[in-house]
Amino acid sequence: MAAVGIEESSVRLLSTDSGSSGPRWVDGSEVEWEAPWTVHQENQGKEGFGSIRRKLIKKPKRVDSFDVEAMQIAGGGGGAHGHYAKDSSLWPTLALAFQTLGVVYGDMGTSPLYVFDDVFSKVPIESEVDILGALSLVMYTIALIPLAKYVFVVLKANDNGEGGTFALYSLICRYAHVNLLPNRQPADEHISSFRLKLPTPQLERALNIKENLEKRSSLKTLLLLLVLMGTSMIIGDGILTPAMSVMSAISGLQGEIAGFGTSAVVIVSIVVLVSLFSIQRFGTNKVGFMFAPALALWFFSLGSIGMYNIIKHDITVLRAFNPAYIYYFFKKNRRGAWSSLGGCVLCITGAEAMFADLGHFSVRAIQIAFTCVVFPCLLLAYMGQAAYLMKYPASSSRIFYNSVPGDFFWPVFVIATLAAMIASQAMISATFSCVKQSMALGCFPRLKIIHTSRKRMGQIYIPVINWFLMIMCIAVVSIFQSTTDIANAYGIAEVGVMMVSTTLVTLVMLLIWQSKLFLVICFPLIFGSVELIYMSSILSKLLEGGWLPLAFATFFLSVMYIWNYGSVLKYQSEVRGKISMDFLLDLGSDLGSVRVPGIGLLYNELVQGIPSIFGQFLLTLPAIQSTIVFVCIKYLPIPVVPQEERFLFRRVCPKDYHMFRCVARYGYKDVQKEDHHAFEQLLIESLEKFLRKESQEYALERNLNEDTDCFSLRSWDSDFPRAEELRIPLIHRQASEEAGASTSQEAAVALPSSSMSSDEDPSLAYELSALREAMDSGFTYLLGHGEVRAKKNSIFLKKLVINYLYAFLRRNCRAGAANMRTPHTNIIKVGMTYMV
């Protein structure tokens, strides 16, 4: 039997490049191993050919990935964006813009319920300067942060149509190897949606930044912590937004119904919150069916009431367009004005949702909705409230409902309550999306995810997170019982997320956009300075409720970082402990055991090498399946992997071992809907295509080598098992040797006639026949039940984190078998301890 001295063989061929330092694959990726082949002639009276180096042949670019449906990959520049292309014609865009009102702008749209109430609780109204200054501050805050920053800059920093903190992080991870999990492969970069165009200006500066990020592990860790902090703040928003919005809407009954006090507000708010979280399981699509019309009616009400108050009470509030009133406001109130910034920042709550919910819509739709509907209606609403305060300055504590004409109170109250629930729904959905992205990128424990829509992959429901948010919302409403204290907490979470986005977008401008240095400096200087000023004001309320989002953020940050830290250490331990190829070659093709019919799918996390858990199976099981496939489910830092580029196959060991590696690649928004039967069928179809493609490649390479007289056909036949060798039965090999090996003619008779064709390689025909026979015998899922423990010489903190905290998360998260949708009746588990 010929022994091949390489770890894996794939269908890609090697090529040489005079300008390169070493051999490279024809697709441009570097070769990680030398390719000397040693040929051994056993049971023959001839000398071996010694060490032969295959000639490196220049060939056209090929792809080492195989589809479950087709072999071709959509090439060209449009492939990267075609998957996310949305209809850019006018009417569909306008319809999409209308839908954004119900999902994206609910939080920002409900801000007029409580902004001036909170602002003037810090600054009493003594003159028109107080009213006009606060109004001018609110107007220019909305114009600067949501309009200038998000609509015109941040929305463009999307990841192929996806937005949010983790989308920015994944975008950076594609350009620079900053992901702490070392499972990136050169083949990943050839996925159509992975490819990125690098502009030519300032390229050297971008490459220097990339090199510094990749070299320094401290910068990688700092970047990850920044992303996790932003995600933690968004989850905190998912707790505070429902509490704040619902309480603000319900509090309108206090001045309308006699005896309706604080306790009644708390009780009714809790009832509304329980109802809101209880209907989440029906899915965003069904729950949000009426959202867009309701929010459109809400914004129409805001604009109409505002215009009515401006005309009726004081049209001179239009003077607030003069930013000088901001200066007068601060000059008059000094510390009080600075303290009121904590209430002013509430006018832009939900601005981050424009970016986080981008995956459901398009950039153009969100821009149209904000500039044409949301922005003017909000300005009219705040100017109308200011006009009412100019005439009735004592009504600031209940300004929104007081400014509503008396006959319209109950209709507006109903619409306001619906708008508050819709605002809460938007942040709850955003929280689900953030948790799913965190899980896909290895930064959150595995949880059960329910996909509630067959058309929109982003619409999901996570039961554990849903009920956790509900309990926390009820606790916040019950403890604080006041929107003022909740507002102090609310502002910290909002501004914290904005500051993280500013930092990440600045890095995108440097590394990816390669913008001019002046523009790069202006972006954080302008927007970052404003956000820092707001944050300084909010932090002064740390003891008045501001500690709450920091507590939430610290908790979720700890959970995510501990999970990521433990997962990285476990992966590194698996890499160090992988089985040597020489060991498997010494065992022989029977692997030191009996090969029984069937296909064994061994799930592991390694993208290269033989996992150590396979050695445990060889030691534990008396027999092993005739075909072994090492399946690795890997998530890439891209939203979606096209279906035709899902699987990456490679051969492990020589042909007669019948062992393969399959890397199933998914994006962080991909949905694994298929059951195990569908997955098995797709995997076998892909494997058959791989075998046929491999046979064609080797035949082509052999013909080229014959033409150039690089080495004889005899050396080729010695490198790989001949058809006669492949026909040796896999089962009971020892018994076959004792009885005498079957002749090639007898073995050929054993082959099904349907598997042979006149132009097909006999070895390929036999291998396909053996694969079908194994498939008919059934699939067995080989899973490792691993326990992760810190080494004895580790420091106390590491032992605490790994042995207790990380172990607790692993025990209580979703099990691997359930997460991979494997049938329980076909599972074989082997325990193993990883020392990290």
C-alpha positions in Angstrom: 0.0 0.0 0.0 1.3 3.4 -0.9 1.8 5.9 2.0 1.2 9.5 1.3 3.2 11.8 3.5 0.8 14.7 3.7 -1.9 15.4 6.2 -4.7 16.2 3.7 -5.1 16.1 0.0 -7.4 18.4 -1.8 -8.3 18.9 -5.4 -6.4 22.1 -5.7 -3.1 22.0 -7.6 0.1 23.8 -6.8 1.6 26.5 -8.8 4.8 28.5 -8.8 5.2 32.2 -8.9 8.6 33.8 -9.6 7.7 36.7 -7.4 6.7 34.6 -4.4 8.7 33.2 -1.6 7.3 29.7 -1.8 4.6 27.5 -3.3 1.1 28.7 -3.5 -2.3 27.2 -4.3 -3.6 28.2 -7.7 -6.2 30.3 -6.0 -3.4 32.4 -4.5 -3.4 31.1 -0.9 -0.2 30.1 0.7 0.8 26.4 1.1 1.1 25.4 4.7 3.2 22.3 4.1 5.9 21.0 1.8 4.8 18.4 -0.8 7.5 15.7 -0.9 6.0 12.3 -1.5 7.8 9.2 -0.5 6.9 6.1 -2.6 7.2 2.7 -1.0 7.0 -0.5 -3.1 5.8 -3.3 -0.9 5.7 -7.0 -1.7 7.5 -6.2 -5.0 11.1 -6.9 -5.9 11.8 -3.4 -7.1 13.5 -0.5 -5.5 11.5 2.5 -4.6 11.8 5.7 -6.5 12.9 7.7 -3.4 11.7 11.2 -2.7 9.9 12.7 -5.6 8.8 16.3 -5.7 5.7 17.0 -7.8 6.2 19.6 -10.4 4.3 22.8 -9.6 2.1 23.4 -12.5 0.6 26.8 -13.3 -3.2 26.3 -13.8 -6.3 28.5 -13.9 -7.8 29.6 -10.7 -10.1 27.1 -9.1 -12.3 26.9 -6.1 -12.0 24.3 -3.3 -15.6 24.4 -2.2 -18.6 22.3 -3.3 -22.2 23.1 -3.4 -25.2 21.2 -2.1 -27.0 22.1 -5.3 -24.5 23.3 -7.9 -20.8 23.3 -8.5 -20.5 26.8 -9.9 -19.9 29.9 -7.8 -21.3 33.2 -8.8 -18.3 35.1 -9.7 -17.5 38.7 -10.6 -17.8 41.8 -8.6 -21.5 41.5 -8.2 -21.4 38.3 -6.4 -20.5 39.9 -3.1 -23.5 42.1 -3.1 -26.0 40.3 -5.2 -27.2 38.3 -2.3 -28.2 41.5 -0.5 -29.5 43.4 -3.4 -32.8 45.0 -2.7 -35.2 46.5 -5.3 -34.1 50.1 -5.7 -37.1 51.3 -7.8 -39.2 54.1 -6.4 -42.4 52.4 -5.2 -40.8 49.4 -3.5 -38.4 51.8 -1.7 -41.2 54.0 -0.6 -43.2 50.9 0.7 -40.0 49.8 2.5 -39.6 53.3 4.0 -43.2 53.1 5.3 -42.5 49.8 7.0 -39.4 51.2 8.7 -41.7 53.5 10.7 -43.0 50.5 12.6 -39.7 48.8 13.3 -36.9 51.4 13.4 -38.4 54.6 14.6 -40.7 53.6 17.4 -38.2 54.3 20.2 -37.2 57.8 18.9 -40.9 58.5 18.1 -42.0 58.1 21.7 -39.3 60.4 23.0 -41.7 63.5 23.1 -43.5 61.7 25.9 -40.7 62.4 28.4 -37.9 64.6 27.1 -39.1 68.1 28.3 -40.5 66.5 31.5 -36.9 65.3 32.4 -35.1 68.4 31.1 -37.2 70.9 33.2 -37.0 68.7 36.3 -33.3 69.8 36.4 -33.8 73.4 35.1 -36.9 75.3 36.4 -38.6 77.5 33.8 -37.9 81.1 34.8 -37.9 82.9 31.4 -38.3 82.2 27.7 -34.5 81.7 27.4 -34.9 78.4 29.3 -37.6 77.2 26.9 -36.0 78.4 23.7 -32.5 77.2 24.8 -33.8 73.7 25.7 -35.7 73.5 22.4 -32.7 74.6 20.4 -30.6 72.1 22.2 -33.1 69.3 21.4 -33.4 70.4 17.7 -29.7 70.5 17.0 -29.1 67.2 18.9 -31.5 65.5 16.6 -30.0 67.1 13.6 -26.4 66.3 14.6 -26.6 62.7 15.8 -29.4 60.8 14.0 -29.4 62.9 10.8 -25.8 63.9 10.2 -24.0 61.0 11.9 -26.3 58.0 11.3 -28.2 58.8 8.2 -25.3 60.2 6.2 -22.2 58.3 7.6 -22.8 55.3 9.8 -25.5 53.7 7.5 -22.8 53.5 4.8 -20.6 51.4 7.1 -22.8 48.4 6.7 -21.6 44.8 6.3 -23.2 43.9 2.9 -26.5 45.3 4.1 -26.2 44.3 7.7 -25.8 46.8 10.6 -25.0 46.9 14.3 -22.0 46.6 16.5 -21.2 43.0 15.6 -21.6 43.8 11.9 -18.9 46.5 12.2 -16.7 44.0 14.1 -17.2 41.3 11.4 -16.3 43.8 8.7 -13.1 44.7 10.5 -12.4 40.9 11.0 -12.5 40.3 7.3 -9.9 42.9 6.6 -7.6 42.2 9.5 -7.1 38.9 11.4 -8.3 40.2 14.7 -10.6 37.4 15.7 -9.1 35.6 18.7 -10.4 32.2 17.5 -7.6 30.9 15.1 -9.9 29.0 12.7 -9.6 31.2 9.6 -8.7 29.5 6.3 -7.4 31.0 3.1 -10.3 29.3 1.3 -12.8 31.5 3.3 -11.6 34.6 1.5 -12.8 33.3 -1.8 -16.4 33.2 -0.8 -18.2 35.7 -3.0 -19.7 37.6 -0.1 -16.4 37.7 1.7 -14.5 39.5 -1.0 -13.9 43.2 -0.4 -12.7 45.9 -2.7 -9.7 47.8 -1.4 -9.5 51.4 -2.7 -6.0 52.5 -3.8 -5.6 55.9 -1.9 -4.0 55.7 1.6 -3.5 52.0 1.1 -0.1 52.0 2.9 -1.7 53.7 6.0 -4.4 51.1 6.1 -1.9 48.2 5.8 0.1 49.6 8.7 -3.0 49.7 10.9 -3.9 46.2 9.8 -0.4 45.0 10.7 -0.5 46.6 14.1 -3.9 45.1 14.9 -2.8 41.6 13.9 0.5 41.7 15.7 -0.6 43.0 19.1 -2.9 40.6 21.0 -3.7 43.4 23.5 -5.3 45.4 20.7 -7.3 42.4 19.6 -8.6 41.9 23.1 -9.3 45.6 23.5 -11.3 45.7 20.3 -13.3 42.6 21.3 -14.0 44.1 24.7 -15.2 47.3 23.0 -17.6 45.3 20.8 -18.8 43.3 23.7 -19.4 46.4 25.7 -21.5 47.9 22.9 -23.5 44.7 22.6 -24.1 44.6 26.4 -25.4 48.2 26.3 -27.8 47.2 23.5 -29.1 44.3 25.6 -29.4 46.8 28.5 -31.5 48.9 26.2 -33.8 46.0 25.6 -34.5 46.1 29.3 -34.8 49.8 29.8 -36.7 50.8 26.6 -39.9 48.8 27.4 -39.9 50.1 31.1 -39.3 53.7 30.1 -41.7 53.9 27.1 -44.6 52.0 28.7 -44.4 53.9 32.0 -44.3 57.2 30.2 -47.4 56.4 28.2 -49.4 55.0 31.1 -48.4 57.9 33.4 -50.7 60.1 31.2 -53.7 58.7 33.2 -52.5 60.2 36.4 -53.9 63.7 35.6 -56.9 62.4 33.8 -58.4 59.8 36.2 -58.9 60.8 39.8 -57.1 58.6 42.3 -54.8 57.1 39.7 -51.5 57.3 41.5 -48.0 55.9 41.2 -49.0 52.4 42.4 -51.7 52.2 39.7 -49.2 53.3 37.0 -46.8 50.6 38.1 -49.4 47.8 38.1 -50.9 48.8 34.7 -47.3 49.1 33.3 -46.4 45.6 34.5 -49.6 44.2 32.9 -48.8 45.8 29.6 -45.1 44.6 29.8 -46.2 41.0 30.5 -48.6 41.1 27.6 -45.9 42.6 25.3 -43.3 39.8 26.1 -45.9 37.1 26.0 -46.7 37.7 22.3 -43.1 37.6 21.2 -43.3 33.9 20.6 -45.7 34.6 17.7 -42.9 36.3 15.8 -42.0 39.8 14.7 -43.9 39.4 11.4 -47.3 38.7 13.0 -46.8 41.0 16.0 -45.6 43.8 13.8 -48.3 43.6 11.1 -50.1 46.7 12.4 -46.9 48.5 13.6 -46.2 50.7 10.5 -49.8 52.1 10.2 -49.9 52.7 14.0 -46.6 54.5 14.0 -47.5 56.5 10.9 -50.7 57.6 12.7 -48.5 58.4 15.8 -46.1 60.6 13.8 -49.0 62.3 12.1 -50.5 63.0 15.5 -47.2 64.4 16.7 -46.8 66.7 13.7 -50.5 67.8 13.8 -50.6 68.6 17.6 -47.3 70.4 17.4 -48.4 72.6 14.5 -51.7 73.3 16.3 -49.8 74.4 19.5 -47.3 76.6 17.5 -50.1 78.4 15.7 -52.4 78.7 18.8 -49.9 79.6 21.6 -46.6 81.1 20.4 -45.2 81.0 16.9 -42.1 82.9 18.1 -40.6 79.5 19.2 -39.2 79.4 15.7 -36.5 81.6 17.1 -35.0 78.4 18.5 -33.5 77.7 15.1 -30.9 80.2 16.1 -28.2 78.2 18.0 -27.3 81.3 20.0 -30.0 80.3 22.4 -28.0 77.3 23.4 -25.3 79.6 24.5 -27.8 81.8 26.4 -29.3 78.7 28.1 -25.9 77.6 29.4 -24.9 81.1 30.4 -28.0 81.5 32.5 -28.2 78.1 34.1 -24.6 76.9 34.1 -24.5 73.7 36.1 -28.2 73.2 35.8 -28.0 73.4 32.0 -25.2 70.8 32.0 -27.2 68.6 34.3 -30.2 68.9 32.0 -28.2 67.3 29.1 -29.1 63.9 30.6 -32.8 64.6 29.8 -32.0 66.2 26.4 -30.1 63.1 25.2 -33.4 61.1 25.5 -34.6 62.8 22.3 -32.2 60.6 20.3 -32.9 57.3 22.0 -33.3 54.6 19.4 -31.0 56.3 16.9 -28.8 53.2 17.0 -31.8 51.2 15.8 -31.5 52.8 12.4 -28.2 51.0 12.0 -28.9 47.9 14.0 -32.1 47.1 12.1 -30.6 47.8 8.7 -30.7 44.1 7.7 -34.5 44.2 7.4 -34.6 47.2 5.1 -32.3 49.2 2.9 -30.2 52.3 3.4 -32.3 54.4 1.0 -35.6 53.4 2.8 -34.3 54.4 6.2 -32.9 57.7 4.9 -36.2 58.6 3.2 -38.3 57.7 6.2 -36.2 59.8 8.6 -35.7 62.9 6.5 -39.2 63.1 5.1 -41.4 61.9 8.0 -39.6 61.3 11.4 -37.3 64.4 11.5 -40.0 67.0 10.6 -42.6 65.5 12.8 -40.3 65.3 15.8 -39.3 69.0 15.3 -43.0 70.0 15.1 -43.8 68.0 18.2 -41.0 69.6 20.3 -41.7 73.1 19.0 -45.4 72.6 19.8 -44.6 71.6 23.4 -42.3 74.6 23.7 -45.0 76.9 22.4 -47.4 75.5 25.0 -44.8 76.0 27.8 -44.3 79.6 26.7 -48.0 80.2 27.8 -48.2 77.6 30.6 -44.7 77.2 32.1 -46.0 75.3 35.1 -47.2 72.3 33.1 -43.8 70.9 32.3 -44.2 67.8 34.5 -47.0 66.6 32.2 -46.2 68.6 29.1 -47.1 66.0 26.4 -50.6 65.2 27.5 -51.3 68.8 28.7 -50.5 70.0 25.2 -53.0 67.6 23.6 -56.4 69.2 22.9 -58.9 68.0 25.4 -61.2 66.3 22.9 -58.4 64.2 21.5 -56.9 62.9 24.8 -58.2 59.4 24.7 -57.4 58.7 21.1 -53.9 60.1 21.5 -53.5 58.1 24.8 -54.4 54.8 22.9 -52.0 55.7 20.1 -49.3 56.6 22.5 -49.6 53.3 24.4 -49.4 51.4 21.1 -46.4 53.5 20.1 -44.7 52.7 23.4 -45.3 49.0 22.9 -44.0 49.2 19.3 -40.9 51.1 20.5 -40.3 48.3 23.0 -40.8 45.7 20.3 -38.0 47.2 18.2 -35.5 47.0 20.9 -36.5 43.5 21.9 -36.0 42.3 18.3 -32.7 44.1 18.2 -31.6 42.3 21.4 -32.5 39.0 19.9 -30.4 39.8 16.8 -27.4 40.9 18.8 -27.5 37.7 20.9 -27.7 35.6 17.8 -24.7 37.4 16.2 -22.8 37.0 19.4 -23.5 33.3 19.5 -22.4 32.9 15.8 -19.1 34.6 16.5 -18.4 32.6 19.6 -19.1 35.3 22.2 -22.3 34.0 23.8 -23.4 30.6 25.2 -25.5 28.5 22.9 -29.3 29.2 23.4 -32.4 27.9 21.6 -33.3 30.1 18.7 -36.7 29.9 17.0 -37.0 31.4 13.5 -40.4 32.9 13.2 -40.5 33.7 9.6 -39.8 31.6 6.5 -39.2 34.7 4.4 -37.0 36.9 6.6 -34.1 35.1 8.2 -33.5 37.9 10.7 -36.8 37.5 12.5 -36.0 35.2 15.4 -37.2 34.5 18.9 -35.0 33.5 21.8 -37.2 32.2 24.7 -34.5 32.5 27.5 -33.6 36.1 26.6 -37.3 37.0 26.2 -38.3 35.9 29.7 -35.1 37.3 31.2 -35.9 40.7 29.7 -39.4 40.5 31.0 -38.3 39.8 34.5 -35.8 42.6 34.5 -38.3 45.1 33.1 -40.8 44.2 35.8 -38.0 44.6 38.4 -37.0 48.0 37.1 -40.6 49.3 37.0 -41.3 47.9 40.5 -38.1 49.3 42.1 -37.8 52.8 40.5 -41.5 53.6 40.1 -40.5 56.8 38.4 -39.6 57.7 34.8 -37.0 60.2 36.0 -34.7 57.6 37.6 -35.2 55.3 34.7 -34.3 58.1 32.3 -30.9 58.5 34.1 -30.2 54.9 33.4 -31.6 55.0 29.9 -29.3 57.7 28.8 -26.1 55.9 29.8 -27.0 52.9 27.8 -27.9 54.9 24.7 -24.8 57.1 24.7 -22.6 54.2 25.5 -23.7 52.4 22.3 -23.2 55.5 20.3 -19.6 56.0 21.5 -18.8 52.4 20.6 -20.2 52.9 17.1 -18.2 56.1 16.7 -15.0 54.3 17.6 -15.7 51.3 15.3 -16.8 53.5 12.3 -13.6 55.6 12.7 -11.6 52.3 12.5 -13.6 51.4 9.4 -12.8 54.8 7.8 -9.1 54.2 8.5 -8.8 50.5 7.6 -11.5 49.9 5.0 -12.7 53.1 3.4 -9.2 54.6 3.7 -10.7 58.1 3.8 -8.7 61.2 3.9 -7.1 61.9 7.2 -8.9 65.2 7.7 -12.3 63.5 7.4 -11.2 60.7 9.7 -10.2 63.2 12.3 -13.4 65.3 11.9 -15.8 62.3 12.5 -14.7 61.4 16.0 -13.8 65.0 16.9 -17.3 66.3 16.2 -19.6 63.4 17.1 -17.4 61.9 19.7 -17.0 65.2 21.5 -20.8 65.7 21.7 -21.3 62.2 23.0 -18.6 62.7 25.6 -20.3 65.8 26.8 -23.6 64.0 27.1 -21.9 61.1 28.9 -20.3 63.4 31.4 -23.7 64.8 32.3 -25.3 61.4 32.6 -22.6 59.9 34.7 -23.3 62.6 37.3 -26.6 60.8 37.9 -24.8 57.5 38.7 -26.3 57.2 42.1 -29.8 58.2 40.9 -30.3 55.2 38.6 -27.4 55.6 36.3 -25.7 52.5 37.9 -28.4 50.2 36.5 -27.2 50.0 32.8 -23.6 49.7 34.0 -24.6 46.7 36.2 -26.4 45.1 33.2 -23.5 45.8 30.9 -21.0 44.4 33.4 -23.0 41.2 33.8 -23.5 40.6 30.1 -19.9 41.6 29.3 -18.6 39.1 31.9 -20.8 36.3 30.4 -19.7 37.0 26.9 -16.0 37.5 27.6 -15.8 34.3 29.8 -17.5 32.3 27.1 -15.2 33.6 24.4 -12.1 33.2 26.6 -13.0 29.6 27.4 -13.9 28.8 23.8 -10.6 30.1 22.5 -8.6 28.2 25.1 -10.5 25.0 24.3 -9.9 25.4 20.6 -6.2 26.0 21.2 -6.1 22.9 23.3 -7.7 20.9 20.5 -5.1 22.3 18.0 -2.2 21.2 20.3 -3.7 17.8 20.9 -4.6 16.8 17.4 -3.6 13.4 16.2 -0.4 12.9 14.2 -0.9 11.7 10.6 1.9 9.3 11.1 -0.1 7.6 13.9 -3.0 7.0 11.5 -0.7 5.8 8.8 0.9 3.3 11.2 -2.6 2.0 12.1 -3.4 1.3 8.5 -6.6 1.8 6.6 -8.5 -0.4 9.1 -7.5 2.1 11.8 -6.5 -0.8 14.1 -10.1 -1.8 14.3 -12.9 -3.4 12.3 -14.5 -1.2 9.6 -18.2 -1.8 9.5 -20.6 -0.5 6.9 -21.9 3.0 7.5 -21.0 6.7 7.6 -19.6 8.2 10.8 -20.1 12.0 11.1 -17.6 13.2 13.7 -18.5 16.7 14.8 -15.5 18.8 15.9 -14.3 22.4 15.8 -11.0 21.9 14.0 -10.7 23.1 10.5 -7.4 21.3 10.0 -5.9 18.2 11.5 -7.4 15.1 13.1 -9.2 15.9 16.4 -8.0 14.2 19.5 -11.5 13.0 20.3 -11.2 10.7 17.3 -8.4 8.8 19.1 -10.9 8.3 22.0 -13.4 6.8 19.7 -10.7 4.4 18.3 -9.7 3.3 21.8 -13.3 3.0 23.0 -15.3 1.5 20.1 -14.6 -2.1 18.9 -15.5 -1.1 15.3 -15.5 2.1 13.3 -17.6 3.1 10.3 -16.3 2.4 6.8 -16.5 6.1 5.8 -15.6 8.8 8.3 -16.4 12.5 7.8 -15.0 15.1 10.2 -17.7 17.8 10.2 -16.8 21.2 11.4 -19.6 23.8 11.7 -17.9 27.2 11.3 -19.3 30.7 11.4 -17.6 33.3 9.3 -17.5 37.1 9.9 -20.0 37.7 7.0 -23.8 37.9 7.2 -24.6 35.1 4.8 -22.6 32.3 3.0 -24.2 31.6 -0.4 -25.7 28.1 -0.5 -23.5 27.1 -3.4 -20.4 27.9 -1.4 -21.4 26.2 1.9 -19.3 23.1 2.0 -15.5 22.8 1.8 -14.3 19.2 1.4 -10.9 17.7 1.7 -9.5 14.2 1.8 -7.8 13.0 4.9 -5.2 10.2 4.5 -4.8 8.0 1.4 -7.9 6.9 -0.6 -8.3 3.5 1.0 -8.9 5.1 4.4 -12.2 6.6 3.2 -11.8 9.6 5.5 -12.8 13.2 4.6 -13.1 16.6 6.2 -16.2 18.7 5.6 -16.2 22.4 6.8 -19.8 23.7 6.7 -19.5 27.4 6.6 -22.3 29.7 7.8 -22.7 33.5 8.2 -23.8 35.1 11.4 -27.3 35.6 10.0 -27.6 32.2 8.3 -30.4 29.9 9.3 -29.8 26.2 9.8 -33.3 25.0 9.1 -32.6 21.7 7.6 -33.3 18.5 9.6 -30.7 15.8 9.9 -32.1 13.9 6.9 -31.7 16.9 4.6 -28.3 17.6 5.9 -27.2 14.0 5.4 -28.5 14.0 1.8 -26.8 17.3 1.0 -23.5 16.2 2.5 -23.4 13.0 0.5 -24.3 14.8 -2.7 -21.6 17.3 -2.1 -19.1 14.5 -1.3 -19.9 12.7 -4.5 -19.3 15.9 -6.5 -16.0 16.4 -4.6 -14.9 12.8 -5.5 -15.7 13.3 -9.2 -14.1 16.7 -9.3 -11.0 15.3 -7.6 -10.8 12.5 -10.1 -11.0 14.9 -13.0 -8.2 17.1 -11.5 -5.8 14.3 -10.9 -6.5 12.9 -14.4 -5.8 16.3 -15.8 -2.6 16.7 -13.8 -1.4 13.3 -14.7 -1.9 14.1 -18.4 0.0 17.3 -18.0 2.8 15.5 -16.2 3.0 12.8 -18.9 3.3 15.5 -21.6 6.2 17.2 -19.8 7.9 14.0 -18.8 8.0 15.2 -15.1 7.6 11.7 -13.8 6.4 8.4 -15.1 3.0 6.9 -14.9 4.5 4.3 -12.7 5.3 6.9 -10.0 1.8 8.2 -10.2 0.3 4.8 -9.7 2.6 4.3 -6.7 1.6 7.6 -5.1 -2.1 6.6 -4.9 -3.7 3.2 -4.4 -4.6 1.6 -7.7 -8.1 0.5 -8.6 -7.3 -3.0 -7.5 -6.1 -1.9 -4.1 -9.3 0.2 -3.6 -11.4 -2.9 -4.4 -10.1 -4.7 -1.3 -13.1 -5.0 1.1 -13.1 -2.6 4.0 -14.8 -5.1 6.4 -12.9 -7.9 8.1 -9.7 -7.0 6.3 -7.7 -9.5 8.5 -10.0 -12.4 7.5 -9.6 -11.5 3.9 -5.8 -11.5 4.2 -5.9 -15.0 5.7 -8.2 -16.4 3.1 -6.2 -14.7 0.4 -6.8 -11.4 -1.3 -9.4 -11.3 -4.0 -8.1 -10.9 -7.5 -8.8 -7.7 -9.4 -11.2 -9.6 -11.7 -13.2 -10.9 -8.8 -13.3 -7.5 -7.2 -14.4 -5.9 -10.5 -17.4 -8.4 -10.6 -18.4 -7.3 -7.2 -18.9 -3.7 -8.4 -22.4 -2.7 -9.3 -22.7 -2.3 -13.1 -24.6 0.9 -12.6 -21.6 2.5 -10.9 -19.2 1.8 -13.9 -19.0 3.8 -17.0 -16.7 3.6 -20.0 -15.0 6.9 -19.3 -15.0 6.8 -15.5 -11.9 6.0 -13.4 -12.3 2.5 -11.9 -11.0 3.7 -8.6 -13.6 6.5 -8.6 -16.4 4.1 -9.5 -15.5 1.8 -6.7 -15.2 4.7 -4.2 -18.7 6.0 -5.2 -20.1 2.5 -4.9 -18.6 2.1 -1.4 -20.0 5.5 -0.4 -23.5 4.5 -1.5 -23.2 1.2 0.3 -22.1 3.0 3.5 -25.0 5.5 3.1 -27.5 2.6 2.8 -26.2 1.3 6.1 -27.0 4.5 7.9 -25.4 7.5 9.6 -23.8 7.6 13.1 -23.1 10.9 14.8 -19.9 10.8 16.8 -19.9 13.6 19.4 -17.4 14.4 22.1 -18.6 15.3 25.6 -15.7 17.4 26.6 -14.9 18.9 30.0 -12.6 21.9 30.1 -10.4 22.3 33.1 -7.6 24.7 33.9 -4.1 23.2 34.3 -2.9 22.6 37.8 -0.2 25.3 37.6 -2.6 28.0 36.4 -3.2 31.1 38.5 -6.2 31.2 40.8 -8.2 33.6 38.6 -7.9 31.4 35.6 -9.0 28.3 37.6 -12.0 30.3 38.9 -13.0 31.4 35.5 -12.5 28.1 33.7 -13.3 25.5 36.3 -16.4 27.2 37.7 -17.8 30.1 35.6 -17.1 28.7 32.1 -18.0 25.2 33.3 -21.3 26.5 34.6 -22.1 28.2 31.3 -21.3 25.0 29.4 -23.5 22.9 31.6 -26.5 25.2 31.3 -26.3 26.2 27.7 -27.8 24.4 24.7 -26.2 21.0 24.2 -24.2 20.4 21.0 -26.5 17.6 19.8 -29.6 19.8 20.1 -27.7 22.7 18.5 -26.6 20.6 15.6 -30.1 19.0 15.2 -28.6 15.5 15.4 -31.0 12.5 16.0 -30.6 11.1 19.5 -31.0 7.5 18.4 -27.9 7.7 16.2 -25.5 9.4 18.6 -22.4 7.9 20.2 -20.7 10.1 22.8 -17.2 9.8 24.3 -16.1 11.8 27.2 -12.8 13.8 27.2 -11.1 16.4 29.4 -9.3 19.3 27.9 -6.6 20.9 30.0 -6.2 24.5 29.1 
